[in-house]
Each structure stands twice: as C-alpha cells, then as structure tokens.
Amino acid sequence: MQIALSQSCLVCKQTSNSAICQYCTDDLTLFDIDRYHHNLMLSPKINKGLVNVDFPQVLALADYQWPLSKLLTGLKFSKQVPNAHALATLFVKHCLRSNAMLPQLIIPMPLHKNRYLFRKFNQSIELTKQICSLSQLDMDTSIISRCKSTPAQTDLSAAQRRKNLQNAFAIDATAAQRLKNYKHIALFDDVITTGSTMNAAYRSIRKHHPSLKIDVWSICLTLTH
C-alpha cells in the first residue's frame, strides 16, 4: 500500500500534497502564454515594457506579484531552496508542458565572482537546476561569465542600467567553440525588470553565434510602463 506524503504549503502553511497547494495555485494570476504562442513579446503590454531590448522572445510565469515575489525573495536572500523547486514546478507545468520547441540547453544568468563569493548563492542557478531536473533539459554555467563588477541595478534608470552593463559579460574561446554545438538555447534569470541585464548577456552570445536561436526565460516580469 502506497502512503501519500503530506507537507505544508509554502504559501498558506496548510497541509498539502505539493509545495504550493491547489488553492494557492488557483489564486495565482499567470500569463496566458498559449494566447501569445509561448512568446510574451507578442503581448503589447510586455513589448512596451521591454522596448529597449534586442531579444525577440520572452517566456515567463507571471508579473512580479505576491506570493511569487515572497518565494523569490526568500530564495534569493534567505537561501530557501525549497522555494526554487516550487517555482520551477509552476514554471515547467505552465510554460513548458505544451511547448514543443524546447531548447537544447539552459544558461542561468551568472553573478560576478566577487558577488558570488560574498553571497555564496545564485538563485538563477538554483531555479535552473530544478527546471532542468523536471524537464530533462541540460544546464551549463560555464558558457558565459560576468566579468565586470557592476553596482546593484535596483535604483538605476533604464538608461543607467544599460550603461552599467556595457561589456559586463564575456565568453572565452573554449565556450564560444562549445556554443557552436547548439542551435537553440535559453537564457534564464529569476526576474526581468527593464531587460537590460538579459539583453547584455543575449548580445554577448549572439556576437559569437549569430544564427543561434536564443529564448529568454524568467519566473517573473516586473515591468514599468
């Protein structure tokens, strides 16, 4: 006889058979990705919010909203790794299950080595690990590096963010050669605001592999209009 395991919902703390119970899941307002053919850049609102980017495709779970925001901040600042599994499960179920054109590889957004040594944690890597485990996709954290230690982006304008990120990413010759083995990859970050960070990474990769199809994935978008 199989015994069903129960746990506490990460949001409401009630007993649940999943990390986020069905009641809390039903309360979430998620993007209608099927309406936009798995590309939220086809949404006029999102396209307007990401006006200064080069990448043509974006896939995300939802706006930056509670309780997703709570789970993301708990993961980023308190290293609450179970949150990564819960968020990745939602992302895979909502964004990838019906997507027939999945990438060969996911590349999580890197941190500069100084910031990583200080924090000893990269929430984008933790989320990507879980997404890959649930979807049988591969992850590579060595393709692109953040070679410029930039100030925090939080309080900067969109123009300041773009200037801040000039030459912030690098791809060495070995990584550039490995990239040629792929036709389709995804770049992943936990949250996209202006898109400046993602765009800088996207442009670095495109410079080395112009014909590569690059999807942009994120858990949440927090766009200003």
CYANA upper distance limits for C-alpha pairs under 8 A (distance plus 0.5 A):
  4 ALA  CA     17 ASN  CA      8.10
  5 LEU  CA     17 ASN  CA      6.98
  6 SER  CA     15 THR  CA      6.81
  6 SER  CA     16 SER  CA      5.99
  6 SER  CA     17 ASN  CA      5.29
  6 SER  CA     18 SER  CA      7.96
  7 GLN  CA     15 THR  CA      5.95
  7 GLN  CA     16 SER  CA      5.73
  7 GLN  CA     17 ASN  CA      6.58
  7 GLN  CA     18 SER  CA      7.44
  7 GLN  CA     19 ALA  CA      7.68
  8 SER  CA     12 CYS  CA      8.42
  8 SER  CA     13 LYS  CA      5.37
  8 SER  CA     14 GLN  CA      5.74
  8 SER  CA     15 THR  CA      5.02
  8 SER  CA     16 SER  CA      5.96
  8 SER  CA     18 SER  CA      8.50
  8 SER  CA     19 ALA  CA      7.50
  9 CYS  CA     13 LYS  CA      5.06
  9 CYS  CA     14 GLN  CA      5.94
  9 CYS  CA     15 THR  CA      6.67
  9 CYS  CA     16 SER  CA      6.02
  9 CYS  CA     18 SER  CA      7.33
  9 CYS  CA     19 ALA  CA      5.67
  9 CYS  CA     20 ILE  CA      5.32
  9 CYS  CA     21 CYS  CA      5.97
 10 LEU  CA     19 ALA  CA      6.35
 10 LEU  CA     20 ILE  CA      6.21
 10 LEU  CA     83 ASN  CA      8.07
 11 VAL  CA     20 ILE  CA      6.96
 11 VAL  CA     24 CYS  CA      7.56
 11 VAL  CA     67 PRO  CA      7.22
 12 CYS  CA     24 CYS  CA      7.81
 14 GLN  CA     21 CYS  CA      8.46
 16 SER  CA     20 ILE  CA      7.85
 16 SER  CA     21 CYS  CA      5.89
 17 ASN  CA     21 CYS  CA      7.46
 19 ALA  CA     82 PRO  CA      8.41
 19 ALA  CA     85 HIS  CA      8.49
 19 ALA  CA     86 ALA  CA      6.05
 20 ILE  CA     24 CYS  CA      6.90
 20 ILE  CA     25 THR  CA      6.92
 20 ILE  CA     86 ALA  CA      7.07
 21 CYS  CA     25 THR  CA      6.66
 22 GLN  CA     26 ASP  CA      6.47
 23 TYR  CA     27 ASP  CA      6.98
 24 CYS  CA     28 LEU  CA      7.24
 29 THR  CA     62 ALA  CA      7.27
 30 LEU  CA     61 LEU  CA      6.35
 30 LEU  CA     62 ALA  CA      5.15
 30 LEU  CA     63 ASP  CA      7.94
 31 PHE  CA     60 ALA  CA      7.87
 31 PHE  CA     61 LEU  CA      6.49
 31 PHE  CA     62 ALA  CA      5.70
 31 PHE  CA     63 ASP  CA      8.17
 32 ASP  CA     36 TYR  CA      7.51
 33 ILE  CA     37 HIS  CA      6.59
 33 ILE  CA     38 HIS  CA      5.40
 33 ILE  CA     39 ASN  CA      7.30
 33 ILE  CA     40 LEU  CA      7.21
 33 ILE  CA     59 LEU  CA      8.13
 33 ILE  CA     95 CYS  CA      7.49
 34 ASP  CA     38 HIS  CA      6.31
 36 TYR  CA     40 LEU  CA      6.36
 36 TYR  CA     41 MET  CA      8.49
 36 TYR  CA     42 LEU  CA      6.27
 36 TYR  CA     43 SER  CA      7.13
 38 HIS  CA     58 VAL  CA      8.32
 38 HIS  CA     59 LEU  CA      6.74
 38 HIS  CA     95 CYS  CA      7.87
 38 HIS  CA     99 ASN  CA      7.68
 39 ASN  CA     57 GLN  CA      5.81
 39 ASN  CA     58 VAL  CA      5.80
 39 ASN  CA     59 LEU  CA      6.20
 40 LEU  CA     46 ILE  CA      7.06
 40 LEU  CA     47 ASN  CA      8.02
 40 LEU  CA     57 GLN  CA      7.36
 40 LEU  CA     58 VAL  CA      5.78
 40 LEU  CA     59 LEU  CA      6.38
 40 LEU  CA     60 ALA  CA      8.10
 41 MET  CA     46 ILE  CA      6.46
 41 MET  CA     47 ASN  CA      5.36
 41 MET  CA     56 PRO  CA      7.15
 41 MET  CA     57 GLN  CA      6.30
 41 MET  CA     58 VAL  CA      6.35
 42 LEU  CA     46 ILE  CA      8.19
 42 LEU  CA     47 ASN  CA      7.12
 43 SER  CA     47 ASN  CA      6.43
 44 PRO  CA     48 LYS  CA      6.52
 45 LYS  CA     49 GLY  CA      6.85
 45 LYS  CA    225 HIS  CA      8.48
 46 ILE  CA     50 LEU  CA      6.69
 46 ILE  CA    223 LEU  CA      7.99
 47 ASN  CA     51 VAL  CA      6.52
 48 LYS  CA    225 HIS  CA      7.47
 49 GLY  CA    194 THR  CA      7.57
 49 GLY  CA    223 LEU  CA      5.98
 49 GLY  CA    224 THR  CA      6.48
 49 GLY  CA    225 HIS  CA      5.94
 50 LEU  CA    194 THR  CA      6.53
 50 LEU  CA    195 GLY  CA      6.73
 50 LEU  CA    223 LEU  CA      8.05
 52 ASN  CA    194 THR  CA      8.48
 52 ASN  CA    195 GLY  CA      8.25
 52 ASN  CA    196 SER  CA      8.30
 53 VAL  CA    195 GLY  CA      6.94
 53 VAL  CA    196 SER  CA      7.48
 53 VAL  CA    199 ASN  CA      6.26
 54 ASP  CA    199 ASN  CA      6.94
 54 ASP  CA    202 TYR  CA      8.44
 54 ASP  CA    203 ARG  CA      8.15
 55 PHE  CA    199 ASN  CA      7.20
 55 PHE  CA    202 TYR  CA      7.46
 55 PHE  CA    214 ILE  CA      8.23
 55 PHE  CA    215 ASP  CA      8.36
 55 PHE  CA    216 VAL  CA      7.98
 57 GLN  CA    214 ILE  CA      8.34
 57 GLN  CA    215 ASP  CA      6.15
 57 GLN  CA    216 VAL  CA      6.51
 58 VAL  CA    215 ASP  CA      6.97
 58 VAL  CA    216 VAL  CA      5.31
 58 VAL  CA    217 TRP  CA      6.38
 58 VAL  CA    218 SER  CA      8.38
 59 LEU  CA     95 CYS  CA      7.73
 59 LEU  CA    215 ASP  CA      8.14
 59 LEU  CA    216 VAL  CA      6.69
 59 LEU  CA    217 TRP  CA      5.33
 59 LEU  CA    218 SER  CA      6.93
 60 ALA  CA     91 PHE  CA      8.13
 60 ALA  CA     95 CYS  CA      7.74
 60 ALA  CA    217 TRP  CA      6.24
 60 ALA  CA    218 SER  CA      5.28
 60 ALA  CA    219 ILE  CA      5.65
 60 ALA  CA    220 CYS  CA      6.23
 60 ALA  CA    221 LEU  CA      7.38
 61 LEU  CA     90 LEU  CA      8.18
 61 LEU  CA     91 PHE  CA      6.35
 61 LEU  CA     94 HIS  CA      7.60
 61 LEU  CA     95 CYS  CA      7.24
 61 LEU  CA    218 SER  CA      7.57
 61 LEU  CA    219 ILE  CA      5.57
 61 LEU  CA    220 CYS  CA      6.28
 62 ALA  CA    219 ILE  CA      7.27
 62 ALA  CA    220 CYS  CA      5.57
 62 ALA  CA    221 LEU  CA      6.98
 63 ASP  CA    220 CYS  CA      5.69
 63 ASP  CA    221 LEU  CA      5.38
 63 ASP  CA    222 THR  CA      6.37
 64 TYR  CA     68 LEU  CA      7.25
 64 TYR  CA     69 SER  CA      6.24
 64 TYR  CA    191 VAL  CA      8.26
 64 TYR  CA    220 CYS  CA      5.56
 64 TYR  CA    221 LEU  CA      6.08
 64 TYR  CA    222 THR  CA      5.61
 65 GLN  CA     69 SER  CA      5.82
 66 TRP  CA     70 LYS  CA      6.49
 67 PRO  CA     71 LEU  CA      6.85
 68 LEU  CA     72 LEU  CA      6.64
 68 LEU  CA     87 LEU  CA      8.17
 68 LEU  CA    220 CYS  CA      8.45
 69 SER  CA     73 THR  CA      6.63
 70 LYS  CA     74 GLY  CA      6.55
 71 LEU  CA     75 LEU  CA      6.68
 71 LEU  CA     83 ASN  CA      6.13
 71 LEU  CA     87 LEU  CA      8.21
 72 LEU  CA     76 LYS  CA      6.57
 72 LEU  CA     83 ASN  CA      7.69
 72 LEU  CA     84 ALA  CA      8.37
 72 LEU  CA    190 ASP  CA      8.15
 73 THR  CA     77 PHE  CA      6.27
 73 THR  CA     78 SER  CA      7.96
 74 GLY  CA     78 SER  CA      5.56
 74 GLY  CA     79 LYS  CA      7.00
 74 GLY  CA     80 GLN  CA      6.12
 74 GLY  CA     83 ASN  CA      7.86
 75 LEU  CA     79 LYS  CA      5.13
 75 LEU  CA     80 GLN  CA      4.99
 75 LEU  CA     81 VAL  CA      6.46
 75 LEU  CA     83 ASN  CA      6.48
 75 LEU  CA     84 ALA  CA      7.18
 75 LEU  CA    123 GLN  CA      6.91
 76 LYS  CA     80 GLN  CA      8.16
 76 LYS  CA    121 PHE  CA      8.32
 76 LYS  CA    122 ASN  CA      7.87
 76 LYS  CA    123 GLN  CA      5.87
 79 LYS  CA    121 PHE  CA      7.84
 79 LYS  CA    123 GLN  CA      8.36
 80 GLN  CA     84 ALA  CA      8.03
 81 VAL  CA     85 HIS  CA      7.52
 81 VAL  CA    126 GLU  CA      7.80
 82 PRO  CA     86 ALA  CA      6.91
 83 ASN  CA     87 LEU  CA      6.59
 84 ALA  CA     88 ALA  CA      6.41
 84 ALA  CA    123 GLN  CA      8.33
 84 ALA  CA    126 GLU  CA      6.77
 84 ALA  CA    127 LEU  CA      5.52
 84 ALA  CA    130 GLN  CA      7.26
 85 HIS  CA     89 THR  CA      6.49
 85 HIS  CA    127 LEU  CA      7.53
 85 HIS  CA    130 GLN  CA      6.14
 85 HIS  CA    131 ILE  CA      8.43
 86 ALA  CA     90 LEU  CA      6.96
 87 LEU  CA     91 PHE  CA      6.69
 87 LEU  CA    127 LEU  CA      8.00
 87 LEU  CA    219 ILE  CA      7.89
 88 ALA  CA     92 VAL  CA      6.54
 88 ALA  CA    127 LEU  CA      6.53
 88 ALA  CA    128 THR  CA      8.17
 88 ALA  CA    130 GLN  CA      6.29
 88 ALA  CA    131 ILE  CA      5.64
 88 ALA  CA    134 LEU  CA      8.40
 89 THR  CA     93 LYS  CA      6.56
 89 THR  CA    130 GLN  CA      8.29
 89 THR  CA    131 ILE  CA      7.64
 89 THR  CA    134 LEU  CA      7.72
 90 LEU  CA     94 HIS  CA      6.41
 91 PHE  CA     95 CYS  CA      5.89
 91 PHE  CA     96 LEU  CA      7.56
 91 PHE  CA    131 ILE  CA      8.15
 91 PHE  CA    219 ILE  CA      7.30
 92 VAL  CA     96 LEU  CA      5.33
 92 VAL  CA     97 ARG  CA      6.69
 92 VAL  CA    131 ILE  CA      7.02
 92 VAL  CA    134 LEU  CA      7.67
 92 VAL  CA    135 SER  CA      7.44
 93 LYS  CA     97 ARG  CA      5.89
 95 CYS  CA     99 ASN  CA      7.59
 96 LEU  CA    102 LEU  CA      8.05
103 PRO  CA    137 LEU  CA      8.29
103 PRO  CA    184 HIS  CA      5.44
103 PRO  CA    185 ILE  CA      5.18
103 PRO  CA    186 ALA  CA      6.56
103 PRO  CA    215 ASP  CA      8.25
104 GLN  CA    137 LEU  CA      7.19
104 GLN  CA    138 ASP  CA      7.27
104 GLN  CA    182 TYR  CA      7.38
104 GLN  CA    183 LYS  CA      8.12
104 GLN  CA    184 HIS  CA      6.27
104 GLN  CA    185 ILE  CA      6.08
105 LEU  CA    137 LEU  CA      6.83
105 LEU  CA    138 ASP  CA      5.43
105 LEU  CA    139 MET  CA      6.10
105 LEU  CA    140 ASP  CA      7.60
105 LEU  CA    182 TYR  CA      8.40
105 LEU  CA    184 HIS  CA      7.74
105 LEU  CA    185 ILE  CA      5.33
105 LEU  CA    186 ALA  CA      6.82
106 ILE  CA    128 THR  CA      7.75
106 ILE  CA    132 CYS  CA      8.32
106 ILE  CA    137 LEU  CA      7.79
106 ILE  CA    138 ASP  CA      6.66
106 ILE  CA    139 MET  CA      5.30
106 ILE  CA    140 ASP  CA      7.04
106 ILE  CA    185 ILE  CA      6.30
106 ILE  CA    186 ALA  CA      5.24
106 ILE  CA    187 LEU  CA      6.39
106 ILE  CA    188 PHE  CA      7.30
107 ILE  CA    128 THR  CA      8.39
107 ILE  CA    139 MET  CA      6.36
107 ILE  CA    140 ASP  CA      5.93
107 ILE  CA    141 THR  CA      6.53
107 ILE  CA    143 ILE  CA      7.98
107 ILE  CA    185 ILE  CA      7.98
107 ILE  CA    186 ALA  CA      6.68
107 ILE  CA    187 LEU  CA      5.42
107 ILE  CA    188 PHE  CA      6.55
108 PRO  CA    124 SER  CA      6.09
108 PRO  CA    125 ILE  CA      5.98
108 PRO  CA    128 THR  CA      6.79
108 PRO  CA    139 MET  CA      8.18
108 PRO  CA    140 ASP  CA      8.08
108 PRO  CA    141 THR  CA      6.95
108 PRO  CA    187 LEU  CA      6.40
108 PRO  CA    188 PHE  CA      5.15
108 PRO  CA    189 ASP  CA      6.58
109 MET  CA    124 SER  CA      6.68
109 MET  CA    125 ILE  CA      7.90
109 MET  CA    187 LEU  CA      7.42
109 MET  CA    188 PHE  CA      6.40
109 MET  CA    189 ASP  CA      5.91
109 MET  CA    198 MET  CA      8.24
109 MET  CA    201 ALA  CA      8.42
110 PRO  CA    122 ASN  CA      8.09
110 PRO  CA    124 SER  CA      8.33
110 PRO  CA    125 ILE  CA      8.42
110 PRO  CA    141 THR  CA      7.78
110 PRO  CA    144 ILE  CA      7.73
110 PRO  CA    145 SER  CA      6.49
110 PRO  CA    146 ARG  CA      6.47
111 LEU  CA    115 ARG  CA      6.85
111 LEU  CA    116 TYR  CA      6.43
111 LEU  CA    122 ASN  CA      7.50
111 LEU  CA    145 SER  CA      8.04
111 LEU  CA    146 ARG  CA      6.35
112 HIS  CA    116 TYR  CA      6.72
112 HIS  CA    145 SER  CA      7.82
112 HIS  CA    146 ARG  CA      5.31
112 HIS  CA    147 CYS  CA      6.69
112 HIS  CA    148 LYS  CA      7.24
112 HIS  CA    149 SER  CA      6.33
113 LYS  CA    117 LEU  CA      6.52
113 LYS  CA    146 ARG  CA      8.07
113 LYS  CA    147 CYS  CA      8.49
114 ASN  CA    118 PHE  CA      6.79
114 ASN  CA    149 SER  CA      7.86
115 ARG  CA    119 ARG  CA      6.57
115 ARG  CA    120 LYS  CA      8.39
115 ARG  CA    149 SER  CA      8.40
116 TYR  CA    120 LYS  CA      5.47
116 TYR  CA    121 PHE  CA      6.65
116 TYR  CA    122 ASN  CA      7.48
122 ASN  CA    126 GLU  CA      7.07
123 GLN  CA    127 LEU  CA      6.69
123 GLN  CA    190 ASP  CA      7.56
124 SER  CA    128 THR  CA      6.55
124 SER  CA    188 PHE  CA      7.39
124 SER  CA    189 ASP  CA      5.86
124 SER  CA    190 ASP  CA      5.88
125 ILE  CA    129 LYS  CA      6.56
125 ILE  CA    141 THR  CA      8.29
126 GLU  CA    130 GLN  CA      7.04
127 LEU  CA    131 ILE  CA      6.73
127 LEU  CA    190 ASP  CA      7.97
128 THR  CA    132 CYS  CA      6.49
128 THR  CA    139 MET  CA      7.63
128 THR  CA    188 PHE  CA      7.69
129 LYS  CA    133 SER  CA      6.66
129 LYS  CA    139 MET  CA      7.61
130 GLN  CA    134 LEU  CA      6.69
131 ILE  CA    135 SER  CA      6.54
131 ILE  CA    137 LEU  CA      8.21
132 CYS  CA    136 GLN  CA      5.84
132 CYS  CA    137 LEU  CA      5.07
132 CYS  CA    138 ASP  CA      6.41
132 CYS  CA    139 MET  CA      7.21
133 SER  CA    137 LEU  CA      7.52
142 SER  CA    175 ALA  CA      7.67
143 ILE  CA    171 ILE  CA      6.79
143 ILE  CA    172 ASP  CA      8.39
143 ILE  CA    175 ALA  CA      5.49
143 ILE  CA    176 ALA  CA      7.88
143 ILE  CA    178 ARG  CA      8.46
143 ILE  CA    179 LEU  CA      8.09
144 ILE  CA    169 PHE  CA      7.22
144 ILE  CA    170 ALA  CA      6.30
144 ILE  CA    171 ILE  CA      5.46
144 ILE  CA    172 ASP  CA      8.31
144 ILE  CA    175 ALA  CA      7.94
144 ILE  CA    201 ALA  CA      8.28
144 ILE  CA    205 ILE  CA      8.34
145 SER  CA    169 PHE  CA      6.11
145 SER  CA    170 ALA  CA      5.87
145 SER  CA    171 ILE  CA      6.97
146 ARG  CA    168 ALA  CA      6.21
146 ARG  CA    169 PHE  CA      5.00
146 ARG  CA    170 ALA  CA      6.87
147 CYS  CA    167 ASN  CA      8.41
147 CYS  CA    168 ALA  CA      6.11
147 CYS  CA    169 PHE  CA      5.99
147 CYS  CA    170 ALA  CA      6.68
148 LYS  CA    165 LEU  CA      8.47
148 LYS  CA    167 ASN  CA      7.59
148 LYS  CA    168 ALA  CA      5.10
148 LYS  CA    169 PHE  CA      7.42
149 SER  CA    168 ALA  CA      8.00
150 THR  CA    164 ASN  CA      6.87
150 THR  CA    165 LEU  CA      7.63
150 THR  CA    168 ALA  CA      8.16
151 PRO  CA    164 ASN  CA      8.05
153 GLN  CA    161 ARG  CA      6.68
156 LEU  CA    160 GLN  CA      6.09
156 LEU  CA    161 ARG  CA      6.36
157 SER  CA    161 ARG  CA      6.58
158 ALA  CA    162 ARG  CA      6.86
158 ALA  CA    194 THR  CA      6.68
158 ALA  CA    196 SER  CA      7.80
159 ALA  CA    163 LYS  CA      6.88
160 GLN  CA    164 ASN  CA      6.42
161 ARG  CA    165 LEU  CA      6.75
161 ARG  CA    196 SER  CA      6.72
161 ARG  CA    197 THR  CA      8.20
162 ARG  CA    166 GLN  CA      7.08
162 ARG  CA    196 SER  CA      6.05
162 ARG  CA    197 THR  CA      8.18
162 ARG  CA    200 ALA  CA      8.46
164 ASN  CA    168 ALA  CA      8.42
165 LEU  CA    196 SER  CA      7.92
165 LEU  CA    197 THR  CA      7.18
165 LEU  CA    200 ALA  CA      7.03
166 GLN  CA    200 ALA  CA      7.74
167 ASN  CA    200 ALA  CA      8.33
168 ALA  CA    200 ALA  CA      7.80
169 PHE  CA    200 ALA  CA      7.55
169 PHE  CA    201 ALA  CA      6.58
169 PHE  CA    204 SER  CA      7.06
170 ALA  CA    204 SER  CA      7.20
171 ILE  CA    175 ALA  CA      6.53
171 ILE  CA    176 ALA  CA      6.67
171 ILE  CA    204 SER  CA      7.78
171 ILE  CA    205 ILE  CA      7.94
172 ASP  CA    176 ALA  CA      6.61
173 ALA  CA    177 GLN  CA      6.70
174 THR  CA    178 ARG  CA      6.90
175 ALA  CA    179 LEU  CA      6.71
176 ALA  CA    180 LYS  CA      7.40
176 ALA  CA    208 HIS  CA      6.65
176 ALA  CA    209 HIS  CA      8.21
177 GLN  CA    181 ASN  CA      8.18
178 ARG  CA    182 TYR  CA      8.33
179 LEU  CA    209 HIS  CA      7.61
180 LYS  CA    209 HIS  CA      7.38
182 TYR  CA    212 LEU  CA      7.69
183 LYS  CA    211 SER  CA      8.10
183 LYS  CA    212 LEU  CA      5.65
183 LYS  CA    213 LYS  CA      6.55
184 HIS  CA    212 LEU  CA      6.38
184 HIS  CA    213 LYS  CA      5.07
184 HIS  CA    214 ILE  CA      6.45
184 HIS  CA    215 ASP  CA      8.24
185 ILE  CA    212 LEU  CA      8.06
185 ILE  CA    213 LYS  CA      6.83
185 ILE  CA    214 ILE  CA      5.62
185 ILE  CA    215 ASP  CA      6.77
186 ALA  CA    214 ILE  CA      5.88
186 ALA  CA    215 ASP  CA      4.90
186 ALA  CA    216 VAL  CA      6.11
186 ALA  CA    217 TRP  CA      7.10
187 LEU  CA    198 MET  CA      8.21
187 LEU  CA    202 TYR  CA      8.12
187 LEU  CA    214 ILE  CA      7.44
187 LEU  CA    215 ASP  CA      6.66
187 LEU  CA    216 VAL  CA      5.49
187 LEU  CA    217 TRP  CA      6.53
188 PHE  CA    216 VAL  CA      6.64
188 PHE  CA    217 TRP  CA      5.26
188 PHE  CA    218 SER  CA      6.14
189 ASP  CA    198 MET  CA      8.07
189 ASP  CA    217 TRP  CA      7.09
189 ASP  CA    218 SER  CA      5.60
189 ASP  CA    219 ILE  CA      7.93
190 ASP  CA    218 SER  CA      5.67
190 ASP  CA    219 ILE  CA      5.79
190 ASP  CA    220 CYS  CA      7.18
191 VAL  CA    218 SER  CA      6.19
191 VAL  CA    219 ILE  CA      6.49
191 VAL  CA    220 CYS  CA      5.42
191 VAL  CA    221 LEU  CA      6.20
191 VAL  CA    222 THR  CA      7.57
192 ILE  CA    198 MET  CA      8.06
192 ILE  CA    218 SER  CA      7.14
192 ILE  CA    220 CYS  CA      7.03
192 ILE  CA    221 LEU  CA      5.42
192 ILE  CA    222 THR  CA      6.68
192 ILE  CA    223 LEU  CA      8.08
193 THR  CA    221 LEU  CA      6.46
193 THR  CA    222 THR  CA      5.30
193 THR  CA    223 LEU  CA      5.61
193 THR  CA    224 THR  CA      8.08
194 THR  CA    222 THR  CA      8.44
194 THR  CA    223 LEU  CA      6.83
194 THR  CA    224 THR  CA      8.11
195 GLY  CA    199 ASN  CA      6.34
196 SER  CA    200 ALA  CA      6.66
197 THR  CA    201 ALA  CA      7.00
198 MET  CA    202 TYR  CA      6.52
198 MET  CA    216 VAL  CA      8.25
199 ASN  CA    203 ARG  CA      6.54
200 ALA  CA    204 SER  CA      6.82
201 ALA  CA    205 ILE  CA      6.93
202 TYR  CA    206 ARG  CA      6.65
202 TYR  CA    214 ILE  CA      8.05
203 ARG  CA    207 LYS  CA      6.57
204 SER  CA    208 HIS  CA      7.46
205 ILE  CA    209 HIS  CA      6.69
205 ILE  CA    210 PRO  CA      8.36
206 ARG  CA    210 PRO  CA      5.16
206 ARG  CA    211 SER  CA      8.05
206 ARG  CA    212 LEU  CA      7.49
